[in-house]
Amino acid sequence: MMPENAERYDFKELLKLPVGEATDVEEFLGPVQVAWVPGKGRGLVAARDVGLGELLFVNRAFQVAETGKLLEATLRKLEDPRRCSDEEFQSFFRLSSGQGKGPLPEFPELKCRMRRRDSPQPDVPLRSVNRRLVKDILDSNAHELDTSDVAKLQSAGKLSSIFLTASLVNHSCRPTAARVFLGDLMFVRAARDLRMGEEITDGYISVLQPVFERVAGIRKRYGFELHEDRGVVETALLPEPEVRAMLREMDEVESLEEFQALSEKIQRLVHGAILRLPSASAAVQQAAQRLGLGLGLEKLLLGGAGEVPVLVATAALLEHLGRLREAAQAYSRCCWLMEELAPHNAYHAKWALEALLCANRAGLPLAEYVAYAGKVLACHIGPGTLETVLRCQLGEKRSRSLLAGHSAQVRSWPPGEVGILHTLHTHGDPGSVSSMDLEFHLDEKVSPAEVEISVNQMLLYVQVRQKCFYLVLPGKVDGEPEPIRLSMRGPGSVRWPCAAALIMVVQRLWNFVKRHRKKLIASGIIAGGIWYALRVYLPRAQQRMFDELMKALQESGSSSDDSKAQQRSRARFQENQLVSDDYARKGLRSYEPKHAGCFKIDKCQQEVKEAKAKDKKIIAFKALQEECLSLLASAVYSIHVNLLLHRIINNIAGREARGRLSQQGAGATSKANGEEDASSMKELIDSTEYFLKEGPERMAAAARKAVKAAAEAVPLPPESSVNSESLSTFFVDVFNRMDQDVWENQKGASLLPPAQDQEKGSGKQPTFGPMARLGAIDLIVCL
Ligand SMILES: C[S@@+](CC[C@H](N)C(=O)[O-])C[C@H]1O[C@@H](n2cnc3c(N)ncnc32)[C@H](O)[C@@H]1O
């Protein structure tokens, strides 16, 4: 890795090195020389005009060590002649030990040094070294190496180092140089265009802080006072209490909206400050003029009012929320500020990369973002390093597709910013302005019709849409300057605004499609599925649901009809029951005396009374008991049979006949069924009449027989006492026997008139008609 000239360093390899790693790479000394700088001691200046990004020098660390161990490591190296040459030893002790710590020697000679190998001679005596002095030199000149990890390629631990040439670089709150650490080397480049003799400066502390914090930080850490034009202007225009209030608010802000609101507040504060410039003291105005400010004044003041951390937080939050287009713009705006504050330092490089990556994810056209990030990285690390850094971050394939077709053409403003860059040339004496040429580079989103320009005293206002820019003129304006010659340049072609806009839209669409091919295909399939579901499946499903609903409604309607019919039929049935029970009661009036005449209760009582002997009395008693129980059983059974026959006639037989009628349809009743129903009904009516006339005797006989048989199974008094349980068993037995006699054995003759016994003489028992019989059995089971 021997550089033939300044740009022959192999950055692909250098970028892979861990921070602080020793290298064999040759140092480089470019267009720089040592000079006295008023108020600062020695410093490095440009030996000729230098272009932006030009390599100024490459310096190898004299010593690298863990932070906190640098002093010991440096002492050991200085003491040992095998490791530290006399020339290096002398150069080290020519370094500043801090302001006011003794006179500075003449300019040390700048030279390139090869990496020194430890000498093999074993017996060289060690040097004696002033520990205190070494400590002071390190305090004034040491660098921490943990800011170089821009590309996130290297894991920078907490390492400190001391460089012999780079230690001649003074601090500025508007640095002119950018440095990066690669291995044990420091690369220093021009961060702006430099004129011959212009000082090469670096930021010892963060120059993104307000002036009072920068002053205090330098005083505390390096022990010298800051006297700079930036600080003078800032102190005069930005009142410290107002900036402190902003900083306090910054600590309390929690949401994106609050950050955005705070950013707007800071911008209002800064715009108010700029308007105060014309009424500021002559010293402040001269300091502003020396800074050569145009838009830079706004940027510097925004930096001093704390806009950068607010903007970085806003960008990070937008990125986190997936609002990538806005995030890309916010990072671009950070870069826009850095152009003035600390161009091409590690932060600037980081935010240029973030803007590019967000724009890529947002599907924005990348040409400008690539060009800008390429420019910033070229000035921060070296030419062509964007590709290497992207490859390490995104991988070979993605970085290649991101960079495809984009030339690394260097553009001098951050993309994504609705704004203008300007070069301002004035003619006439300094101190008054009567005519000027202004050249605006508009970005493609701005047309000249959207730009308004007005001049007032030292300020020239340029209003682009909602944004206001202030240009501080190098002298007072005498009246309205005439003529203002304005030329517009840049990609914002206004000749064919519609066509240009259309082409831009198509281009963006095409880029988007190319980038998100797979997602678009998947989205198309999903959208097709949703369309099918909505247009085809949904109407079908709705129709099916509608049909089912109608069916359910019909069913519920018919079931309610059914239940009404059931209610009606039940009411009719109950009414019929009442009617038939009434008939049954009337029938019993003639039945009762006949039934009573069938039982000889009085005679049995008499026999009990008349019996003298105990056993005869018991026999008489048993006969009385059987007669009474038979009367009871016969009476109950008769009542039931009587009710039963009437209910069968009025309800059951009638209902069965009606049911058959409705099943077959009105008027469709078969003749055979009709005749059968009529003959069954006649059987029942005849049976009822026969029962009421002849039944008492037959019931009494059946009851007596059943009681006699049951009394043999269930002992009765006086042999045994009875309780409700034994009585219940007894009567169940009695009625079962009566059932058998009357129904099951089909000795229906007891209930049937002799005329019904059609097969009389045939040897067969007479029976009920099948329908009447079924109904009767149902009813008996219920009873
Ligand atoms: C790293 S040295 C820079 C070179 C130093 N001027 C010299 O002559 O060796 C740091 C010292 O330079 C001086 N210095 C650097 N920047 C300065 C500044 N902006 N204003 C005043 N003194 C500065 C301070 O004395 C500081 O301690």
Ligand as a Chemical Component Dictionary entry (heavy atoms), coordinates in Angstrom:
data_LIG
# 
_chem_comp.id                   LIG 
_chem_comp.type                 NON-POLYMER 
_chem_comp.pdbx_formal_charge   0 
_chem_comp.three_letter_code    LIG 
# 
loop_
_chem_comp_atom.comp_id 
_chem_comp_atom.atom_id 
_chem_comp_atom.alt_atom_id 
_chem_comp_atom.type_symbol 
_chem_comp_atom.charge 
_chem_comp_atom.model_Cartn_x 
_chem_comp_atom.model_Cartn_y 
_chem_comp_atom.model_Cartn_z 
_chem_comp_atom.pdbx_ordinal 
LIG C1  C1  C 0  -2.945 21.227 19.316 1  
LIG S1  S1  S 1  -2.216 22.736 19.703 2  
LIG C2  C2  C 0  -2.341 23.566 18.256 3  
LIG C3  C3  C 0  -1.046 24.126 17.799 4  
LIG C4  C4  C 0  -0.513 25.185 18.645 5  
LIG N1  N1  N 0  -1.025 26.429 18.279 6  
LIG C5  C5  C 0  0.994  25.227 18.566 7  
LIG O1  O1  O 0  1.594  26.297 18.366 8  
LIG O2  O2  O -1 1.592  24.165 18.742 9  
LIG C6  C6  C 0  -3.406 23.340 20.773 10 
LIG C7  C7  C 0  -3.057 24.637 21.328 11 
LIG O3  O3  O 0  -3.112 25.618 20.374 12 
LIG C8  C8  C 0  -3.699 26.784 20.875 13 
LIG N2  N2  N 0  -4.908 27.009 20.164 14 
LIG C9  C9  C 0  -5.506 26.139 19.316 15 
LIG N3  N3  N 0  -6.615 26.681 18.774 16 
LIG C10 C10 C 0  -6.740 27.914 19.276 17 
LIG C11 C11 C 0  -7.708 28.925 19.107 18 
LIG N4  N4  N 0  -8.739 28.810 18.315 19 
LIG N5  N5  N 0  -7.518 30.065 19.787 20 
LIG C12 C12 C 0  -6.480 30.215 20.620 21 
LIG N6  N6  N 0  -5.555 29.262 20.826 22 
LIG C13 C13 C 0  -5.649 28.128 20.166 23 
LIG C14 C14 C 0  -3.957 26.544 22.319 24 
LIG O4  O4  O 0  -2.891 27.022 23.046 25 
LIG C15 C15 C 0  -3.988 25.073 22.386 26 
LIG O5  O5  O 0  -3.606 24.643 23.655 27 
# 
loop_
_chem_comp_bond.comp_id 
_chem_comp_bond.atom_id_1 
_chem_comp_bond.atom_id_2 
_chem_comp_bond.value_order 
_chem_comp_bond.pdbx_ordinal 
LIG C1  S1  SING 1  
LIG S1  C2  SING 2  
LIG S1  C6  SING 3  
LIG C2  C3  SING 4  
LIG C3  C4  SING 5  
LIG C4  N1  SING 6  
LIG C4  C5  SING 7  
LIG C5  O1  DOUB 8  
LIG C5  O2  SING 9  
LIG C6  C7  SING 10 
LIG C7  O3  SING 11 
LIG C7  C15 SING 12 
LIG O3  C8  SING 13 
LIG C8  N2  SING 14 
LIG C8  C14 SING 15 
LIG N2  C9  SING 16 
LIG N2  C13 SING 17 
LIG C9  N3  DOUB 18 
LIG N3  C10 SING 19 
LIG C10 C11 SING 20 
LIG C10 C13 DOUB 21 
LIG C11 N4  SING 22 
LIG C11 N5  DOUB 23 
LIG N5  C12 SING 24 
LIG C12 N6  DOUB 25 
LIG N6  C13 SING 26 
LIG C14 O4  SING 27 
LIG C14 C15 SING 28 
LIG C15 O5  SING 29 
# 
